[in-house]
Amino acid sequence: MGMNALEEFRQSVGPRGPVAVVGGRTRWQLGGSVDPQARLVAAPQGIEALDPSEMTVSLGAGTLLAALDEALAEHGQEVALDGPPGATVGGALAVGHDSLRRRRIGSARDVLLQADYVDAQGELIKAGGPTVKNVTGYDLCRLLVGSLGTLGFFGQVILRTRPRPEATRWLSGAASPQRFLTEIYRPATILWDGQQTAVCLEGYQEDVEKQAMKLHSLGLETSGPLCPMVLPPHRQRLTEGPLKSGTIADVGSSVLYAPQPAEAPVIAPEVQRVVDRLRHQFDPEGRLNPGRNPQRMST
């Protein structure tokens, strides 16, 4: 991976015609189907530089998340990105879904420090910076995360890494989740299916032990290192009201996991006008990932 690979990617996108970037195809239909007339291109793969002391990693956006996680594990680090097996770093950023452990490790938008991306004119653009001193103006990196590639195609990215937890423990039991939001210090995850609550603790072994004892006193029992609940496959926006049977709420976020996909959210006309103007500014001809629309994602 290097400048040659990035330049080749830029040339493959080019300045004309509908074009779509392909990663692992793990969430290929999310936000709508890509126009079959679009040319398919793939971002560069491979880790360019890993600096554990600065807690940053530079790599091609086509790199598999699993390969990145394996490389970072050797240094006791990780990034706050999740995805199905086969998912790529660029795909995870383009989708922008936060990790189930977001309460502790942060959001997907916070991971991206710098992006070298190809715009709709086929030009290579650099946004952001690894030293996080670019505080003037809007942070363009954050705008690209969750855009489904409609504003630009990730070519190479620099990500923020963080220490891996020394210990992970899930606890569960029949209890209301609300008390755990205030009784426990920074749980990684709180899930609730309407009757059972599951809490994930992460951190140093000693701290996890202390927090687990607190949860035991509140009625939860240790389940082990893995999530005791099987999450339904579809993410939806969490709304007020009782949970439907078979759904699981990610407490403290806006995410609900459900057996069936949700209908596309209704977007206020004022919001849609802003979104349309923004996309037109970045891609006047609508050539990047045509057919896909981040507004169709339920959450």
C-alpha positions in Angstrom: 0.0 0.0 0.0 1.3 3.4 -0.8 0.8 6.4 -3.0 0.8 4.3 -6.2 -2.2 2.2 -4.9 -4.0 5.4 -3.9 -3.3 7.0 -7.3 -4.5 3.9 -9.1 -7.7 4.0 -7.0 -8.2 7.6 -8.0 -7.8 6.8 -11.6 -10.2 3.9 -11.4 -12.9 6.2 -10.0 -12.2 8.8 -12.8 -14.2 11.9 -13.5 -17.2 10.6 -15.4 -20.0 8.0 -15.3 -21.8 6.3 -12.4 -19.4 4.4 -10.2 -19.7 2.4 -6.9 -17.1 1.3 -4.4 -17.2 -2.3 -3.3 -15.9 -3.6 0.1 -16.9 -6.9 1.6 -20.6 -6.6 0.4 -21.7 -7.4 3.9 -24.2 -4.5 4.0 -24.4 -3.9 0.2 -28.2 -3.3 0.2 -28.2 -0.9 3.1 -29.8 2.4 2.1 -31.0 1.0 -1.3 -29.5 -1.0 -4.2 -26.7 0.4 -6.3 -27.6 1.2 -9.8 -26.5 -1.8 -11.9 -25.1 0.5 -14.6 -22.4 1.8 -12.1 -18.8 0.7 -12.6 -17.4 -1.1 -9.6 -14.1 -0.1 -8.0 -12.3 -1.3 -4.8 -10.2 0.8 -2.4 -6.6 -0.1 -1.6 -5.9 -2.7 1.0 -3.1 -3.1 3.6 -1.7 -1.3 6.7 0.6 1.6 5.7 1.9 2.5 9.2 1.0 1.5 12.7 2.3 3.7 15.6 1.2 2.2 18.9 2.9 5.0 20.9 0.8 7.7 19.1 -2.2 5.4 19.0 -2.8 5.8 15.3 -2.9 3.5 12.3 -2.8 4.4 8.6 -4.2 1.9 6.2 -6.1 1.3 2.9 -9.9 1.6 3.3 -10.3 -1.8 1.6 -8.5 -3.6 4.5 -10.6 -6.1 6.3 -11.6 -5.1 9.8 -10.5 -8.6 11.0 -7.0 -8.1 9.6 -6.8 -4.7 11.3 -8.0 -6.1 14.6 -5.4 -8.9 14.4 -2.6 -6.4 13.8 -3.7 -4.1 16.6 -4.1 -7.0 19.0 -0.4 -7.6 18.9 0.0 -4.2 20.6 -2.9 -4.5 23.0 -5.0 -2.0 21.0 -8.2 -1.8 18.9 -10.4 0.6 17.0 -14.0 1.4 17.8 -15.4 -0.1 14.6 -17.6 -3.1 14.3 -18.9 -5.0 11.3 -19.9 -8.5 10.1 -17.3 -11.0 9.1 -15.8 -9.9 5.8 -16.5 -6.2 6.4 -13.8 -3.6 5.4 -12.7 -0.5 7.2 -14.0 1.7 4.5 -17.4 -0.1 4.6 -17.6 0.3 8.3 -16.9 4.0 8.1 -19.3 4.5 5.2 -22.1 2.8 7.1 -21.2 4.6 10.3 -22.9 2.3 12.7 -21.5 2.7 16.3 -20.2 -0.4 18.1 -22.4 -2.2 20.6 -19.7 -1.1 23.0 -20.1 2.5 22.1 -20.8 3.6 25.7 -17.1 2.8 26.6 -15.2 3.0 23.3 -16.9 5.9 21.6 -18.7 6.4 18.3 -17.6 5.5 14.8 -17.2 9.2 13.9 -14.6 9.6 16.6 -12.4 6.9 15.1 -11.5 8.7 11.9 -8.7 11.3 12.1 -7.8 11.7 8.5 -9.3 10.6 5.2 -7.7 10.6 1.7 -10.8 10.2 -0.4 -11.7 10.5 -4.1 -14.5 13.0 -4.9 -17.1 13.1 -7.7 -14.6 14.9 -10.0 -12.1 12.1 -9.6 -9.8 14.2 -7.5 -7.9 13.0 -4.4 -8.8 15.1 -1.4 -7.3 15.0 2.1 -9.5 15.8 5.1 -8.6 15.9 8.7 -5.2 15.2 10.3 -3.7 12.7 12.7 -2.6 15.4 15.3 -6.3 16.6 15.6 -5.2 20.2 15.5 -7.4 21.1 12.5 -10.0 22.9 14.6 -10.9 25.6 12.1 -14.0 25.0 10.1 -16.1 21.9 9.9 -14.5 18.5 10.4 -15.1 17.0 7.0 -14.1 13.5 8.1 -17.1 13.3 10.4 -19.4 14.2 7.5 -18.1 11.4 5.4 -18.8 8.8 8.1 -22.3 7.3 7.6 -22.7 8.9 4.1 -22.7 5.4 2.4 -20.0 6.7 0.0 -22.3 9.3 -1.6 -20.0 12.2 -0.8 -16.7 10.6 -1.6 -14.9 7.2 -1.6 -12.5 6.4 1.2 -9.1 5.5 -0.2 -6.7 5.7 2.7 -7.5 6.6 6.3 -5.8 7.3 9.6 -7.6 5.9 12.6 -7.4 6.6 16.3 -6.6 3.4 18.3 -7.3 2.7 21.9 -6.2 0.1 24.5 -8.0 -3.2 24.5 -9.7 -4.0 27.8 -7.9 -6.2 30.2 -11.1 -8.0 31.2 -14.6 -8.3 29.7 -17.6 -9.7 31.6 -21.3 -9.9 30.8 -23.9 -10.2 33.6 -27.6 -10.6 33.2 -30.9 -11.0 35.1 -34.5 -9.9 35.4 -34.2 -6.3 36.3 -35.0 -2.8 34.9 -32.1 -1.3 33.1 -32.6 2.3 34.3 -30.8 1.8 37.6 -27.7 0.5 36.0 -27.2 3.8 34.1 -26.6 5.5 37.4 -25.3 2.7 39.7 -22.5 1.5 37.4 -19.5 3.5 36.1 -19.3 3.4 32.3 -20.7 0.0 31.4 -19.7 -0.9 27.8 -23.2 -2.0 26.9 -26.7 -2.3 28.5 -29.3 -4.4 26.6 -32.9 -4.9 27.6 -35.5 -7.2 26.0 -38.4 -5.9 28.1 -37.8 -8.4 30.9 -34.1 -9.3 31.0 -31.2 -6.9 31.3 -27.7 -7.8 30.1 -24.7 -5.6 31.1 -21.2 -5.7 29.7 -18.3 -4.5 31.9 -14.8 -3.8 30.4 -11.6 -2.5 31.7 -8.9 -3.5 34.2 -9.5 -6.8 35.9 -9.7 -5.3 39.4 -12.2 -2.6 38.3 -14.4 -5.2 36.4 -14.4 -7.3 39.6 -15.6 -4.4 41.7 -18.3 -3.4 39.3 -19.4 -7.0 38.9 -19.8 -7.3 42.7 -22.0 -4.2 42.6 -24.2 -5.8 39.9 -24.5 -9.0 41.9 -25.9 -6.9 44.8 -28.4 -5.5 42.3 -29.6 -8.9 41.2 -27.6 -9.8 38.1 -25.6 -13.0 37.7 -22.3 -13.5 35.7 -23.0 -14.8 32.2 -19.4 -15.0 30.9 -17.2 -13.2 28.3 -19.8 -13.2 25.5 -23.2 -11.5 25.1 -25.9 -13.7 26.6 -28.6 -12.3 24.2 -28.9 -13.1 20.6 -29.5 -9.8 18.8 -32.1 -9.8 16.0 -30.6 -8.9 12.7 -32.2 -5.5 11.9 -31.3 -2.2 13.5 -34.1 0.3 14.0 -34.5 3.7 15.6 -35.7 3.3 19.2 -39.0 5.0 19.9 -41.0 5.7 23.0 -43.4 3.0 24.3 -43.2 -0.6 25.3 -40.8 -2.9 23.6 -42.4 -5.4 21.1 -41.8 -9.1 21.6 -38.5 -10.3 20.1 -36.9 -6.9 20.1 -33.9 -5.8 22.2 -33.0 -2.2 23.1 -29.5 -0.9 23.3 -30.1 1.2 26.4 -28.6 4.7 26.3 -28.5 4.9 22.5 -31.2 5.3 19.9 -30.8 1.7 18.6 -33.3 -1.1 18.7 -32.6 -4.6 17.3 -35.7 -6.2 15.7 -36.5 -9.4 13.8 -38.0 -7.5 10.9 -36.6 -4.5 9.0 -38.2 -1.1 9.7 -39.9 1.1 7.2 -37.7 3.9 5.9 -37.9 6.8 8.2 -39.9 9.9 7.3 -37.6 12.8 6.8 -38.9 16.4 7.4 -39.0 18.4 4.2 -36.7 21.0 5.7 -34.1 18.4 6.6 -34.4 16.8 3.1 -33.7 20.1 1.4 -30.5 20.6 3.4 -29.4 17.0 2.6 -30.2 17.4 -1.1 -28.2 20.6 -1.3 -25.3 19.1 0.5 -25.2 16.0 -1.8 -25.5 18.3 -4.9 -22.5 20.3 -3.7 -20.3 17.2 -3.4 -21.7 15.3 -6.3 -23.8 17.4 -8.7 -24.3 14.6 -11.2 -25.1 11.9 -8.6 -22.4 9.6 -9.9 -21.1 8.2 -6.6 -22.8 5.1 -5.4 -26.0 6.0 -7.3 -29.1 4.3 -5.8 -27.9 4.4 -2.2 -29.2 7.0 0.2 -28.2 7.3 3.8 -31.6 8.8 4.6 -33.2 5.5 4.0 -31.3 3.9 6.8 -33.5 3.5 9.9 -30.6 4.4 12.3 
